[in-house]
Amino acid sequence: LARHAGPPDGGWGWMIVAGCFLVTICTRAVTRCISIFFVEFQTYFGQDYARTAWIHSIVDCATMLCAPLGSLISNHVSCQVGIMLGGLLASTGLILSSFATSLEHLYLSLGVLTGLGFALCYSPAIAMVGKYFNKKKALAYGIAMSGSGIGTFILAPVVQLLIEQFSWRGALLILGGFVLNLCVCGALMRPIALKEDHKTAPEFLEQDYVPKAQKRDLKRMYICSPLIKAWSRECLCYCSWKEYDFLLMPGFMVLAVSVLFMAYGCSPLFVYLVPYALSVGVSHHQAAFLMSILGVIDIIGNITFGWLTDRRCLKKHRHFCYLFAVGMDGLCCLFLPVLQNFPLLVPFSFTFGYFDGAYVTLIPVVTADVVGTSSLSSALGVVCFLHAIPYLVSPPVAGWLVDTSGSYTASFLLCGFSMIFSSTLLCFARLAKKIKRTHLRSLTNDTGTKRHIWTNGAIAYSVTAQLDQKDVEFLAADTNSYSNR
């Protein structure tokens, strides 16, 4: 177990970035490419849009719904064990899906089992990057999250080719073997102990009645063997509260509500872009190429936004960069129904892909800014969990709108307005917080007090008036008498 006073911002951290890069390829890129199977599943099983869309919905929902389980295993067992176990489950689900005889079979194998495997891999790998980087955090996340775009760019035409050569069953079987690479990614995730992690040790280890030698051994056991914590009820309760105390922070509550609307808006597009393109006369290869364009531009959005928001001029404005990216994706969805041919859909894929990569990169960065690094793994698990219900509901709702209205217009407009509302909500919350701080600062200047603002938004005041020696002695005596009482 490597120990550091702070994030090393390099060294083995770049191997962690490489591992997270491969994890995003094997999880998010493969999930996006499931939309290429949409028409094949619909034709083979003879079902409508809404029922077929449940496959993609269940994959995304299971991935996000079980994300806290991935964080729990990472925190209390090992990040390496969690990712390797997830790789085995995801591969098994894809292989079993190649033998499916009904949509219900695909719901369980491709949806639940594969989604559960992805959940055990995704949030722990992302959290590990946050532990290894501080100054270069946004750039590291940009590179790591670009795996989603690169994987989509490469896998989309490859999956289409595999379907043509080996049918959808053979393509799923090959993807099952490819996803086994998650086990290799898990082996790269070397754990690290930071100085702030030591501060989360239970307070009873600091009591005077514990001998120094025993105290040192207990602390070493606490840091190096997380499973030992489960043997002490007091320790387990303390650790559980410390891991999720960020849930009461107002900033995280607003972020959580915003994520719900953002997740509802972004999911249906990846499901219906290919079917929509086919419905307006685009060929199968051109439709798959649109997904490839979206994927490769996603990479540029990941890296460039990660690099830009690490600059001194934008580092303090990461929230607004995130809001801008989400809002632009919402505008793209609003204009999509008027794009009726391949030359017009190409610029859409460029624009949507760029800003999708931008805000995906900033989600863990913004979350870390709100809750801190020590709670990042648990917070990312909760953020992913919040994606679950919108991911489950939005594609079938969009499919129902297509089935009833006969067009994709209502579905895309609903997605666009949902993402714009998500951006607007966070923007107003941020502005309200800034106005409140300005008002409190003006009150502080008027009353002659010194203000301390903590990370959770709490405010403490201390009087700055000068005290003479007699006042100090009186306060000290009064404090001692109070502590004795």
FENDA-V567649 format. One record per residue. N is the residue number from 0. RES is the residue in three letters. SS is DSSP state (A for helix, B for strand, O for the rest). PSI is psi in degrees with one decimal (NA if undefined). NEAR is the number of other C-alpha atoms within 12 Angstrom. Layout:
n={N:N}
res={RES:RES}
ss={SS:SS}
psi={PSI:PSI}
near={NEAR:NEAR}
This chain:
n={0:1:2:3:4:5:6:7:8:9:10:11:12:13:14:15:16:17:18:19:20:21:22:23:24:25:26:27:28:29:30:31:32:33:34:35:36:37:38:39:40:41:42:43:44:45:46:47:48:49:50:51:52:53:54:55:56:57:58:59:60:61:62:63:64:65:66:67:68:69:70:71:72:73:74:75:76:77:78:79:80:81:82:83:84:85:86:87:88:89:90:91:92:93:94:95:96:97:98:99:100:101:102:103:104:105:106:107:108:109:110:111:112:113:114:115:116:117:118:119:120:121:122:123:124:125:126:127:128:129:130:131:132:133:134:135:136:137:138:139:140:141:142:143:144:145:146:147:148:149:150:151:152:153:154:155:156:157:158:159:160:161:162:163:164:165:166:167:168:169:170:171:172:173:174:175:176:177:178:179:180:181:182:183:184:185:186:187:188:189:190:191:192:193:194:195:196:197:198:199:200:201:202:203:204:205:206:207:208:209:210:211:212:213:214:215:216:217:218:219:220:221:222:223:224:225:226:227:228:229:230:231:232:233:234:235:236:237:238:239:240:241:242:243:244:245:246:247:248:249:250:251:252:253:254:255:256:257:258:259:260:261:262:263:264:265:266:267:268:269:270:271:272:273:274:275:276:277:278:279:280:281:282:283:284:285:286:287:288:289:290:291:292:293:294:295:296:297:298:299:300:301:302:303:304:305:306:307:308:309:310:311:312:313:314:315:316:317:318:319:320:321:322:323:324:325:326:327:328:329:330:331:332:333:334:335:336:337:338:339:340:341:342:343:344:345:346:347:348:349:350:351:352:353:354:355:356:357:358:359:360:361:362:363:364:365:366:367:368:369:370:371:372:373:374:375:376:377:378:379:380:381:382:383:384:385:386:387:388:389:390:391:392:393:394:395:396:397:398:399:400:401:402:403:404:405:406:407:408:409:410:411:412:413:414:415:416:417:418:419:420:421:422:423:424:425:426:427:428:429:430:431:432:433:434:435:436:437:438:439:440:441:442:443:444:445:446:447:448:449:450:451:452:453:454:455:456:457:458:459:460:461:462:463:464:465:466:467:468:469:470:471:472:473:474:475:476:477:478:479:480:481:482:483:484}
res={LEU:ALA:ARG:HIS:ALA:GLY:PRO:PRO:ASP:GLY:GLY:TRP:GLY:TRP:MET:ILE:VAL:ALA:GLY:CYS:PHE:LEU:VAL:THR:ILE:CYS:THR:ARG:ALA:VAL:THR:ARG:CYS:ILE:SER:ILE:PHE:PHE:VAL:GLU:PHE:GLN:THR:TYR:PHE:GLY:GLN:ASP:TYR:ALA:ARG:THR:ALA:TRP:ILE:HIS:SER:ILE:VAL:ASP:CYS:ALA:THR:MET:LEU:CYS:ALA:PRO:LEU:GLY:SER:LEU:ILE:SER:ASN:HIS:VAL:SER:CYS:GLN:VAL:GLY:ILE:MET:LEU:GLY:GLY:LEU:LEU:ALA:SER:THR:GLY:LEU:ILE:LEU:SER:SER:PHE:ALA:THR:SER:LEU:GLU:HIS:LEU:TYR:LEU:SER:LEU:GLY:VAL:LEU:THR:GLY:LEU:GLY:PHE:ALA:LEU:CYS:TYR:SER:PRO:ALA:ILE:ALA:MET:VAL:GLY:LYS:TYR:PHE:ASN:LYS:LYS:LYS:ALA:LEU:ALA:TYR:GLY:ILE:ALA:MET:SER:GLY:SER:GLY:ILE:GLY:THR:PHE:ILE:LEU:ALA:PRO:VAL:VAL:GLN:LEU:LEU:ILE:GLU:GLN:PHE:SER:TRP:ARG:GLY:ALA:LEU:LEU:ILE:LEU:GLY:GLY:PHE:VAL:LEU:ASN:LEU:CYS:VAL:CYS:GLY:ALA:LEU:MET:ARG:PRO:ILE:ALA:LEU:LYS:GLU:ASP:HIS:LYS:THR:ALA:PRO:GLU:PHE:LEU:GLU:GLN:ASP:TYR:VAL:PRO:LYS:ALA:GLN:LYS:ARG:ASP:LEU:LYS:ARG:MET:TYR:ILE:CYS:SER:PRO:LEU:ILE:LYS:ALA:TRP:SER:ARG:GLU:CYS:LEU:CYS:TYR:CYS:SER:TRP:LYS:GLU:TYR:ASP:PHE:LEU:LEU:MET:PRO:GLY:PHE:MET:VAL:LEU:ALA:VAL:SER:VAL:LEU:PHE:MET:ALA:TYR:GLY:CYS:SER:PRO:LEU:PHE:VAL:TYR:LEU:VAL:PRO:TYR:ALA:LEU:SER:VAL:GLY:VAL:SER:HIS:HIS:GLN:ALA:ALA:PHE:LEU:MET:SER:ILE:LEU:GLY:VAL:ILE:ASP:ILE:ILE:GLY:ASN:ILE:THR:PHE:GLY:TRP:LEU:THR:ASP:ARG:ARG:CYS:LEU:LYS:LYS:HIS:ARG:HIS:PHE:CYS:TYR:LEU:PHE:ALA:VAL:GLY:MET:ASP:GLY:LEU:CYS:CYS:LEU:PHE:LEU:PRO:VAL:LEU:GLN:ASN:PHE:PRO:LEU:LEU:VAL:PRO:PHE:SER:PHE:THR:PHE:GLY:TYR:PHE:ASP:GLY:ALA:TYR:VAL:THR:LEU:ILE:PRO:VAL:VAL:THR:ALA:ASP:VAL:VAL:GLY:THR:SER:SER:LEU:SER:SER:ALA:LEU:GLY:VAL:VAL:CYS:PHE:LEU:HIS:ALA:ILE:PRO:TYR:LEU:VAL:SER:PRO:PRO:VAL:ALA:GLY:TRP:LEU:VAL:ASP:THR:SER:GLY:SER:TYR:THR:ALA:SER:PHE:LEU:LEU:CYS:GLY:PHE:SER:MET:ILE:PHE:SER:SER:THR:LEU:LEU:CYS:PHE:ALA:ARG:LEU:ALA:LYS:LYS:ILE:LYS:ARG:THR:HIS:LEU:ARG:SER:LEU:THR:ASN:ASP:THR:GLY:THR:LYS:ARG:HIS:ILE:TRP:THR:ASN:GLY:ALA:ILE:ALA:TYR:SER:VAL:THR:ALA:GLN:LEU:ASP:GLN:LYS:ASP:VAL:GLU:PHE:LEU:ALA:ALA:ASP:THR:ASN:SER:TYR:SER:ASN:ARG}
ss={O:B:B:B:O:O:O:O:O:O:O:O:A:A:A:A:A:A:A:A:A:A:A:A:A:A:A:A:A:A:A:A:A:A:A:A:A:A:A:A:A:A:A:A:A:O:O:O:A:A:A:A:A:A:A:A:A:A:A:A:A:A:A:A:A:O:A:A:A:A:A:A:A:A:A:A:O:O:A:A:A:A:A:A:A:A:A:A:A:A:A:A:A:A:A:A:A:O:O:O:O:O:A:A:A:A:A:A:A:A:A:A:A:A:A:A:A:A:A:A:A:A:A:A:A:A:A:A:A:A:A:A:O:O:O:O:A:A:A:A:A:A:A:A:A:A:A:A:A:A:A:A:A:A:A:A:A:A:A:A:A:A:A:A:A:A:A:A:A:A:A:A:A:A:A:A:A:A:A:O:O:A:A:A:A:A:A:A:O:O:O:B:B:B:A:A:A:A:O:O:O:O:A:A:A:A:O:O:O:O:O:A:A:A:A:A:A:A:A:A:A:A:A:A:O:A:A:A:A:A:A:O:A:A:A:A:A:A:A:A:A:A:A:A:A:A:A:A:O:A:A:A:A:A:A:A:A:A:A:A:A:A:A:A:A:A:A:A:A:A:A:A:A:A:A:A:A:A:A:O:O:O:O:A:A:A:A:A:A:A:A:A:A:A:A:A:A:A:A:A:A:A:A:A:A:A:A:A:O:O:O:A:A:A:A:O:O:A:A:A:A:A:A:A:A:A:A:A:A:A:A:A:A:A:A:A:O:O:O:O:O:A:A:A:A:A:A:A:A:A:A:A:A:A:A:A:A:A:A:A:A:A:A:A:A:A:A:A:A:A:A:O:O:O:O:A:A:A:A:A:A:A:A:A:A:A:A:A:A:A:A:A:A:A:A:A:A:A:A:A:A:A:A:A:A:O:O:O:A:A:A:A:A:A:A:A:A:A:A:A:A:A:A:A:A:A:A:A:A:A:A:A:A:A:A:A:A:A:A:A:A:A:A:A:A:A:A:O:B:B:B:B:B:O:O:O:O:O:B:B:B:B:B:O:O:O:O:O:A:A:A:A:A:A:A:A:A:A:A:A:A:A:A:A:O}
psi={113.1:136.8:134.1:148.8:-32.2:173.6:131.7:-18.8:41.7:-156.1:-129.9:-15.9:-33.1:-27.7:-33.6:-41.3:-42.8:-41.5:-42.3:-35.4:-46.1:-34.4:-43.3:-31.3:-48.4:-16.0:-68.6:-40.5:-41.1:-38.8:-42.9:-38.1:-10.9:-26.0:-23.8:-26.5:-6.9:-53.4:-36.6:-45.5:-42.0:-41.4:-45.3:-42.9:-6.5:44.1:166.3:-178.4:-46.0:-46.8:-38.7:-34.1:-19.3:-26.2:-54.3:-37.7:-43.5:-36.7:-53.1:-41.6:-46.8:-37.7:-45.1:-36.5:-35.6:6.1:-41.0:-29.6:-40.2:-42.0:-39.3:-45.8:-39.5:-40.5:-36.3:-13.5:-80.5:140.0:-37.9:-45.7:-42.7:-45.5:-40.5:-42.6:-41.1:-39.4:-41.6:-43.2:-43.6:-42.8:-41.9:-41.3:-42.8:-39.5:-43.1:-31.1:-26.6:-14.1:15.6:142.5:-0.7:166.3:-33.6:-37.2:-44.0:-34.3:-41.5:-47.9:-59.0:-32.0:-66.6:-53.1:-48.3:-40.8:-39.3:-41.9:-43.9:-35.6:-38.7:-17.3:-37.6:-61.0:-37.5:-38.7:-41.1:-41.6:-33.3:-36.7:-41.4:-28.0:-28.4:-12.9:144.8:-65.1:-35.8:28.0:-47.6:-39.6:-43.3:-42.9:-36.1:-44.4:-44.9:-44.6:-14.8:-13.2:-31.3:-44.5:-45.4:-43.1:-40.6:-41.8:-41.7:-45.0:-30.2:-54.7:-32.1:-44.1:-41.3:-40.2:-40.8:-38.8:-41.7:-34.3:-39.6:7.1:173.1:-27.1:-46.3:-37.6:-42.0:-36.8:-42.6:-39.6:-34.8:-40.6:-37.6:-38.8:-17.3:-15.7:-14.5:-30.1:-36.2:-42.1:-40.1:-34.4:-22.6:-16.2:77.2:126.8:156.9:140.3:118.5:162.6:-38.8:-21.8:-31.0:-26.6:-15.1:2.6:145.1:147.4:-24.5:-16.3:-13.2:1.6:153.1:-26.9:-9.0:122.7:149.9:-42.7:-43.6:-37.5:-41.9:-41.7:-40.2:-41.0:-39.8:-40.5:-38.2:-41.7:-45.1:-23.1:82.7:-25.8:-25.8:-25.8:-31.8:-17.2:-8.8:117.4:-42.0:-42.5:-41.9:-43.9:-41.4:-46.5:-39.0:-40.6:-42.8:-30.2:-28.8:20.2:-15.3:-17.0:-22.2:-1.3:128.9:-38.6:-39.2:-33.7:-44.7:-42.3:-39.7:-44.7:-40.5:-39.6:-35.9:-46.9:-36.8:-43.5:-36.9:-37.3:-32.0:-25.9:-48.2:-28.0:-40.0:-22.4:-39.7:2.0:-47.2:-49.6:-37.7:-43.5:-41.2:-33.6:-22.5:13.5:8.6:141.7:166.6:-43.2:-38.1:-37.0:-42.4:-33.4:-33.2:-41.1:-36.3:-42.3:-46.5:-38.7:-45.2:-34.6:-29.2:-38.9:-45.8:-41.1:-42.0:-53.4:-45.9:-41.4:-35.3:-43.0:-43.5:-42.4:-6.1:-12.7:152.0:-35.5:-25.9:-7.5:-33.7:-7.7:31.5:-37.2:-45.7:-31.9:-41.0:-44.5:-42.0:-43.8:-44.1:-42.4:-38.7:-38.0:-36.9:-41.6:-38.4:-41.7:-35.4:-33.5:-12.0:-39.9:-21.2:-2.2:105.8:9.2:169.5:-45.6:-28.2:-28.2:-24.4:-50.3:-34.4:-45.9:-37.9:-51.8:-50.3:-42.0:-39.8:-50.2:-24.9:-45.3:-34.6:-51.1:-28.1:-39.3:-37.6:-12.1:-53.0:-31.2:-47.1:-39.9:-42.2:-37.6:-29.7:-45.6:-16.6:164.3:-35.7:-29.1:12.3:-43.4:-47.3:-39.4:-40.7:-35.0:-41.3:-41.4:-44.1:-38.4:-38.2:-22.6:-19.2:-54.9:-47.2:-39.7:-33.5:-39.5:-39.9:-45.2:-44.4:-37.3:-43.7:-40.1:-38.9:-39.6:-37.4:-43.5:-38.4:-36.9:-20.1:7.5:168.3:0.9:-51.3:-39.0:-47.4:-35.1:-40.5:-40.1:-45.0:-47.3:-32.9:-43.2:-36.9:-39.5:-39.6:-45.3:-43.1:-39.7:-48.4:-35.6:-47.7:-39.1:-40.0:-42.8:-40.1:-39.9:-38.9:-41.1:-40.2:-41.9:-40.8:-41.3:-44.0:-34.5:-39.8:-38.3:-37.2:-43.5:-33.8:-36.3:-4.2:35.0:158.6:132.4:136.3:120.7:120.2:169.6:-26.0:7.5:-6.6:150.9:132.2:145.2:144.2:135.3:135.7:8.4:149.4:136.3:136.0:177.0:-38.1:-39.9:-41.6:-44.8:-39.6:-44.7:-38.7:-43.7:-41.4:-37.9:-42.0:-42.0:-36.5:-42.4:-34.8:-39.5:NA}
near={14:21:21:19:17:23:30:26:25:22:14:23:34:29:28:40:41:32:42:46:43:42:51:43:41:47:50:44:42:46:47:43:44:47:43:47:43:42:31:27:36:24:15:19:21:16:22:24:36:30:29:39:44:41:43:49:47:41:47:53:39:42:45:43:36:39:42:37:35:45:42:33:31:39:41:30:25:31:41:35:32:38:50:37:36:45:41:32:34:48:37:34:36:46:30:30:37:31:22:25:17:22:32:21:23:38:33:29:35:47:39:36:36:49:48:42:47:53:53:47:61:60:49:53:56:57:49:53:51:49:47:39:34:27:24:31:45:46:37:44:53:44:42:44:54:47:43:48:50:38:39:43:34:30:39:42:27:27:40:37:23:22:32:19:14:17:21:33:29:26:34:41:29:29:39:32:25:30:41:35:31:42:34:28:38:39:28:30:41:31:34:33:29:27:20:20:29:27:19:26:32:27:19:18:26:19:13:11:11:16:14:14:12:16:21:17:16:27:28:21:20:30:31:26:21:28:21:19:27:20:15:17:13:17:25:22:18:20:31:23:18:25:32:27:24:34:27:21:22:22:31:35:26:28:41:33:28:35:43:35:37:47:46:42:44:48:47:47:48:49:43:47:47:40:35:42:38:25:23:25:19:25:19:30:24:28:36:42:36:44:48:38:33:43:43:34:36:41:43:37:42:41:39:29:41:41:28:28:35:29:19:13:12:18:27:17:22:36:35:28:33:46:37:28:36:47:38:35:45:41:30:36:42:29:29:36:30:21:27:23:23:29:19:20:35:28:21:36:40:30:34:43:44:34:41:50:45:48:49:46:50:47:45:49:46:39:42:36:30:33:35:32:34:36:37:42:42:41:45:50:41:41:42:45:33:34:39:36:30:36:43:38:31:40:44:32:33:43:36:25:25:26:22:17:13:17:24:39:28:26:39:41:30:34:43:36:29:36:43:35:31:36:38:31:29:36:28:20:25:25:16:16:21:15:14:17:21:15:14:24:21:16:16:21:16:12:16:17:20:20:24:18:17:15:18:22:21:17:18:16:19:15:15:13:11:12:12:10:10:11:13:13:13:14:15:14:14:14:13:12:11:10:9:8:7}
